[in-house]
Amino acid sequence: MVVGAGVFGAAAALELRRRGYEVTLVDRGGPPHPEASSTDVSKVVRMDYGADVFYHELAEAALAGWDEWNRAEPRPLYHETGFLVLASEPMRAGSFEAESFRTLRDRGYEPDRLDAGALGSRFPAWNADRYPDGYVSRRGGWAESGAVVSRLVSRGEEEGVRPVEGTFAALREEGSRIAGVRLADGRELRADRVVVAAGAWTPVLLPWLRPLLRSVAQPVVHLAPEAPERLRPPGFLPFAADISGSGWYGFPALPDGQLKIGHHGMGKEAHPDERGGVGGAHLERLRDFLSDALPALVDAPVAATRTCMYCDAVDGDLLIGRDPLRDGLVVAGGGSGHGFKFAPLLGPLVADALEGRENRWSNRLGWRASGPVRTEAARHTIPNNEPPRKEEAG
Ligand SMILES: Cc1cc2nc3c(=O)[nH]c(=O)nc-3n(C[C@H](O)[C@H](O)[C@H](O)COP(=O)(O)OP(=O)(O)OC[C@H]3O[C@@H](n4cnc5c(N)ncnc54)[C@H](O)[C@@H]3O)c2cc1C
């Protein structure tokens, strides 16, 4: 039984089915459910993780999976456009940008270094004076996340995964074992193993995980620029603009003309069902950023906004492991704002955990009830309502 058909759950259900299990996939609606974090038009796929070689390697392995998925699909859902990483100061050892660049080079990649001149000529929408340094990682881009989840779910059903629409309310226990789930409408569903992959709802549904997992609301804005054709690859790429110093990242304009800008900051802790909307203060901050960095977009009207939820692990690491105190329960989540790119690996990682198999990644991503406070390398850690002070930028 897999609870939650976001990218973690849908990938797990398909892989478990392929390993010969009878699989039931439960979700409250959809899938993809409109409120799920995976349900979106785009997610960044990057190997750029500062000096954190573990995630660089995990992303590298995931990229091989994206290539395979693209080959198997009628049309690619992962777009290898390249990923633009901009620094607001010359890249210095220790900065997210410099360490990501060094890690790429150490591992045999050749990112294109950009000074202001190169930025201005290759990517004219940017205020090149604002970013004197940076690079393009050619092995990266973005994925159509909602479409990927739909594809995983439909493949699963084609291969025998049984979908059930319902709201998980509690685990069903028989003695010391977890033996299924109870739904909010009173239905009881039996299973020998249960995977809870409920995203930001996980610490709500499994409260003993609250020392490790928090539900955090993050703002997303979709703009409708006047000339979207100028804001597409190769002249405009998915980007991280001094991301650890400012939080800003974004995507090229889509065929519908809309362009998404997100903020990889600390967000606001919130219950996923009471997440609220994107406030005026955030839109003001976005305008400040645009006027400074992307003048071509400063007057672009807002087409849509969305509050999306992170399932934040206190140590910034995904959580994929068996609960040692509840035989038969596996938890898969803790995406911490960076989990989607690993989609091609998530199924095998969850299935390995369920079967108690060790793998290259399980040591760091496996079960833990709490952890050291740490964030993923690109995360902007200054609370959202304080603009970064110059000396802290980059
Ligand atoms: C704004 C934002 C931007 C992001 N950008 C990126 C990015 O650029 N690159 C990247 O790699 N990652 C990114 N992420 C992270 C990524 O989106 C997540 O890590 C990933 O999508 C989490 O997937 P999930 O399956 O754990 O959760 P979800 O996709 O949220 O799925 C959870 C599912 O559980 C279901 N559910 C919840 N409660 C119940 C219940 N009681 N009963 C039944 N079903 C239930 C929900 O309906 C939902 O379908 C971003 C996240 C956000 C919020």
The ligand as an ORCA input file, in Angstrom:
! r2SCAN-3c Opt
* xyz 0 1
  C       7.754     25.789     -4.631
  C       8.516     24.508     -4.791
  C       9.511     24.448     -5.753
  C      10.271     23.289     -5.887
  N      11.233     23.269     -6.844
  C      11.952     22.138     -7.014
  C      12.917     22.092     -8.057
  O      13.082     23.056     -8.820
  N      13.634     20.953     -8.199
  C      13.457     19.865     -7.367
  O      14.158     18.881     -7.519
  N      12.530     19.880     -6.374
  C      11.788     21.003     -6.185
  N      10.830     21.050     -5.206
  C      10.671     19.900     -4.310
  C       9.761     18.851     -4.891
  O       8.651     19.454     -5.511
  C       9.322     17.906     -3.807
  O      10.430     17.399     -3.109
  C       8.506     16.725     -4.333
  O       7.616     17.116     -5.311
  C       7.785     16.063     -3.170
  O       7.045     14.991     -3.651
  P       6.166     14.118     -2.660
  O       5.697     12.971     -3.464
  O       6.937     13.868     -1.416
  O       4.991     15.081     -2.206
  P       3.708     15.617     -3.003
  O       4.005     15.818     -4.423
  O       3.188     16.764     -2.247
  O       2.677     14.385     -2.921
  C       2.071     14.012     -1.721
  C       0.749     13.368     -2.063
  O       0.181     12.849     -0.847
  C      -1.210     13.041     -0.917
  N      -1.770     13.022      0.432
  C      -1.503     13.890      1.435
  N      -2.246     13.580      2.526
  C      -2.978     12.488      2.200
  C      -3.931     11.702      2.898
  N      -4.265     11.952      4.153
  N      -4.492     10.650      2.245
  C      -4.159     10.365      0.956
  N      -3.253     11.082      0.227
  C      -2.675     12.125      0.859
  C      -1.381     14.389     -1.597
  O      -2.676     14.523     -2.167
  C      -0.281     14.345     -2.654
  O      -0.741     13.870     -3.886
  C      10.034     22.174     -5.052
  C       8.986     22.217     -4.121
  C       8.224     23.372     -3.990
  C       7.142     23.397     -2.984
*
